[in-house]
Amino acid sequence: MYCGHLGLLWNVERLGPLSLKAISQGGVALFFVHTSYVLMHSLERLPAQDRALRFYVRRAFRIYPLSILVVVSVLAVGIPPFPTRPYVWPGWGDVLSNLALVQNLTLRQSVIDPLWSLPYEVQMYLVLPALFVAVTRRGGPAPLYLWIASVVLALAQETIGATRLDVLRYAPCFVAGVLAFARERRDGPLRWSWVGWPLVIVAALGTRQLGLEAGWVGCLLLGLTVSRFRQVNVGWINAVSAWIARYSYGIYLAHLPVFWLAFVVLREAPLAVQIAVCAALSALLPVALYHWVEAPMIARGARLSERVGAERVRATRSDVLS
């Protein structure tokens, strides 16, 4: 998304035959696969008796504090949804929808363009615990059938035009991550060389060039293969990947304000200065946001989820004894 928006900022819409917008949106779809795959493992580590409750508490503290800070900040400073557009006060309906991350349900505009995808992610969190139970219990539905069912729901949403249910358009992306988790549990340690993994990612991104429905197939490709590849054993690749993974949420939310400052506010400055400011803030701001906002809130959410879980256990024991 970062590179896609940077290209659009400079009026670069295509890389040869490839649409830069489709590549950017394809990256978001692949991230949906990745996030549901990772969160299935997170659910696996939580106690079964209050798994869903703890999961919801942790995700709320992971997502909302930084998104609220960014929404309030861009409104206070007057940063437009995209750097090349003028700033216009969106109205309180849009503001409240963005704070709650329900723009797709209230049919409101995002105050900053990258926020379009975050409501879908938050809404899919609601069903991930149920999907976890479905793919881990004995006699549950085959994960591939769940993915096919998600495609049917997505096609039904497009057919009837239920705009407020457009989260279903991305259900095949999320369920592909659930499929990957289930295959990993079932198939065991069979591994392929990591060298082939970038080729699979490129192929999956290529399907998005043919439209969203074709992109679902690319997500399925990832879901069927992600657990088959061995971990990368190249030190610098691991280091760069770990840095990006840790600060990715800050990069996702902060990159357009950075572009706006570097290339709009400082448009009279020499290009070298603009590029330097963009590069420096693109690296430093996500780090600051992580350590000052994300990490403390993640820790607080973890502590709260533990306390909520302990209180629920005590309440259950009291009911049994009474």
FIVODO-127018 format. One record per residue (C-alpha): x, y, z. Coordinates in steps of 0.1 Angstrom, whole numbers, plus 5000, padded with zeros to 4 digits. Each point is the difference from the previous one (the first is absolute). Layout:
<atoms>
((X,Y,Z))
...
</atoms>
This chain:
<atoms>
((5000,5000,5000))
((5029,5024,5008))
((5016,4996,4966))
((4966,5001,4982))
((4990,5033,5016))
((5035,5014,4994))
((4995,4991,4963))
((4966,5015,4998))
((5013,5032,5017))
((5024,5004,4971))
((4973,4991,4974))
((5015,4966,4993))
((4970,4977,4994))
((5016,4971,4983))
((5032,4980,5000))
((5000,4988,4964))
((4969,4978,4996))
((4993,5000,5038))
((4977,5023,5018))
((5016,5015,5030))
((4967,5003,5018))
((4992,4963,4994))
((5035,4991,5014))
((4993,5022,5031))
((4965,4985,5005))
((5014,4965,4994))
((5025,5006,5027))
((4972,5009,5024))
((4982,4968,4991))
((5031,4979,5006))
((5005,5018,5033))
((4964,4988,5009))
((5012,4964,4994))
((5031,5005,5021))
((4982,5017,5029))
((4973,4973,5004))
((5027,4973,4998))
((5020,5017,5027))
((4969,5006,5022))
((4990,4964,4998))
((5033,4992,5017))
((4993,5028,5026))
((4966,4984,5007))
((5017,4966,5004))
((5021,5014,5028))
((4971,5014,5020))
((4981,4980,5027))
((4970,4982,4984))
((4975,5010,5027))
((5001,5037,4992))
((5019,5000,4967))
((4977,5023,4981))
((4997,5026,5028))
((5037,5003,5005))
((5006,5002,4962))
((4975,5028,4996))
((5016,5020,5029))
((5035,4996,4986))
((4990,5009,4964))
((4981,5031,5012))
((5031,5013,5018))
((5022,4991,4971))
((4979,5018,4973))
((4980,5029,5015))
((5025,5021,5020))
((5022,5008,4970))
((4972,5003,4975))
((4982,5025,5023))
((5031,5020,5004))
((5006,5002,4963))
((4964,5010,4993))
((5000,5027,5026))
((5034,5012,4988))
((4992,5003,4963))
((4968,5019,5009))
((5017,5023,5024))
((5028,5008,4975))
((4978,5001,4969))
((5016,4972,4981))
((4980,4989,4969))
((4991,4964,4993))
((5026,5000,4973))
((5029,5025,4997))
((4990,5014,4966))
((4964,5008,5011))
((4988,5030,5020))
((4990,4996,5036))
((4963,5003,5007))
((4984,4995,5034))
((4983,4966,4996))
((4971,5005,5025))
((4994,4984,5033))
((4983,4969,4985))
((5032,4992,4981))
((5022,5008,5030))
((4980,4977,5024))
((5000,4972,4974))
((5037,5002,4996))
((5006,5000,5037))
((4979,4969,5003))
((5014,4985,4967))
((4966,4994,4986))
((5001,5021,4968))
((4989,4972,4978))
((4969,4994,5022))
((4990,5036,5003))
((5010,5007,4963))
((5023,5028,5011))
((5033,5011,4985))
((5034,4993,5016))
((5017,5031,5013))
((5033,4985,4986))
((5000,4976,4971))
((5018,4970,5016))
((4973,4997,5026))
((4977,4985,4974))
((5013,4965,5007))
((5001,5001,5038))
((4962,4997,5007))
((5000,4967,4980))
((5028,4987,5021))
((4983,5009,5033))
((4967,4985,4988))
((5017,4967,4990))
((5014,4998,5035))
((4965,4994,5013))
((4998,4966,4982))
((5036,4988,5003))
((4994,4983,5034))
((4971,4981,4985))
((5020,4990,4969))
((5028,4988,5024))
((4976,4977,5017))
((4986,4988,4967))
((5034,4989,4986))
((5014,4986,5033))
((4972,4979,5013))
((4997,4964,4990))
((4974,4995,4973))
((4999,5037,4990))
((4996,5011,4964))
((5030,4996,4976))
((5018,5033,4998))
((4998,5001,4963))
((4962,4998,5002))
((5001,5030,5023))
((5019,5019,4974))
((4975,4990,4973))
((4972,5011,5022))
((5017,5034,5005))
((5002,5003,4962))
((4963,4993,4997))
((4992,5027,5026))
((5023,5025,4982))
((4983,4993,4967))
((4966,5003,5016))
((5009,5033,5015))
((5011,5013,4966))
((4969,4986,4983))
((4974,5016,5024))
((5021,5032,5004))
((4998,5000,5038))
((5024,5029,5005))
((5002,4998,5037))
((5010,4964,4998))
((5030,5006,4977))
((5023,4985,5026))
((4989,4967,4985))
((5019,5010,4968))
((5032,4994,5020))
((4989,4969,5019))
((5018,4977,4975))
((5032,5018,5009))
((4996,4996,5037))
((4988,4964,4998))
((5030,4991,4979))
((5021,5008,5030))
((4978,4977,5021))
((5005,4973,4974))
((5038,5005,5002))
((4999,4995,5038))
((4979,4969,4997))
((5023,4985,4974))
((5030,5006,5022))
((4984,4981,5029))
((4990,4972,4977))
((5029,4995,4977))
((5029,5002,5025))
((5036,5011,4993))
((5002,4994,4962))
((5019,5031,4987))
((5011,5014,4967))
((5030,5023,4995))
((4991,5036,5009))
((5014,5011,4966))
((4967,4991,4983))
((4979,5021,5024))
((5007,5034,4983))
((4989,4984,4967))
((4967,4990,5016))
((4994,5035,5013))
((5007,5015,4966))
((4976,4975,4984))
((4973,5009,5026))
((5005,5037,4994))
((4997,4994,4963))
((4965,4985,5004))
((4988,5033,5014))
((5007,5017,4967))
((4971,4980,4986))
((4975,5013,5026))
((4990,4994,5036))
((4985,4966,4993))
((5032,4988,4984))
((5018,5014,5030))
((4981,4975,5022))
((5017,4972,4981))
((5034,5017,5007))
((4990,5000,5037))
((4991,4963,4998))
((5034,4993,4984))
((5017,5016,5031))
((4977,4981,5024))
((5009,4967,4984))
((5037,5006,4999))
((5011,5024,5028))
((5005,4972,5025))
((5020,4979,4976))
((5030,5022,4997))
((5030,5000,5024))
((5009,5032,5019))
((5024,5023,4983))
((5036,4994,5013))
((5016,5032,4986))
((5008,5023,5029))
((4995,5034,4983))
((4967,4990,4985))
((4988,4988,5034))
((5011,5033,5016))
((4983,5022,4974))
((4969,4979,5001))
((4998,5001,5038))
((5004,5038,5000))
((4972,5004,4975))
((4978,4976,5018))
((5004,5018,5033))
((4994,5035,4987))
((4976,4991,4971))
((4969,5014,5017))
((5017,5034,5006))
((5013,5000,4964))
((4965,4992,4988))
((4983,5028,5019))
((5027,5026,4999))
((5014,4999,4964))
((4975,5024,4984))
((5004,5027,5026))
((5038,4996,4995))
((4995,5004,4962))
((4978,5030,5006))
((5026,5017,5022))
((5029,4991,4977))
((4986,5007,4966))
((4971,5025,5006))
((5009,5021,5030))
((5037,5000,4989))
((4992,5002,4963))
((5022,5032,4997))
((5030,4983,5014))
((5026,4983,4978))
((4990,4965,4989))
((5029,4985,5019))
((4987,5015,5032))
((4965,4987,4994))
((5013,4965,4994))
((5022,5001,5030))
((4971,5011,5023))
((4978,4973,4985))
((5026,4973,5005))
((5009,5011,5035))
((4964,5004,5013))
((4989,4968,4982))
((5025,4981,5022))
((5000,5020,5032))
((4963,5008,5004))
((4988,4963,5000))
((5027,4991,5025))
((4989,5029,5023))
((4963,4990,4997))
((5008,4964,5008))
((5020,5007,5031))
((4979,5029,5013))
((4965,4987,4991))
((4998,4965,4986))
((5023,4981,5024))
((4985,5015,5032))
((4965,4994,4988))
((5007,4964,4989))
((5015,4994,5035))
((4970,5016,5016))
((4976,4979,4979))
((5019,4968,5009))
((4998,5009,5038))
((4963,5008,4997))
((4992,4968,4981))
((5018,4980,5027))
((4980,5018,5027))
((4967,4996,4982))
((5008,4963,4995))
((5009,4995,5037))
((4968,5017,5011))
((4979,4979,4977))
((5016,4968,5014))
((4993,5012,5036))
((4964,5008,4991))
((4996,4965,4984))
((5014,4983,5031))
((4977,5020,5023))
((4970,4990,4979))
((5011,4963,5002))
((5005,5002,5038))
((4967,5017,5006))
</atoms>
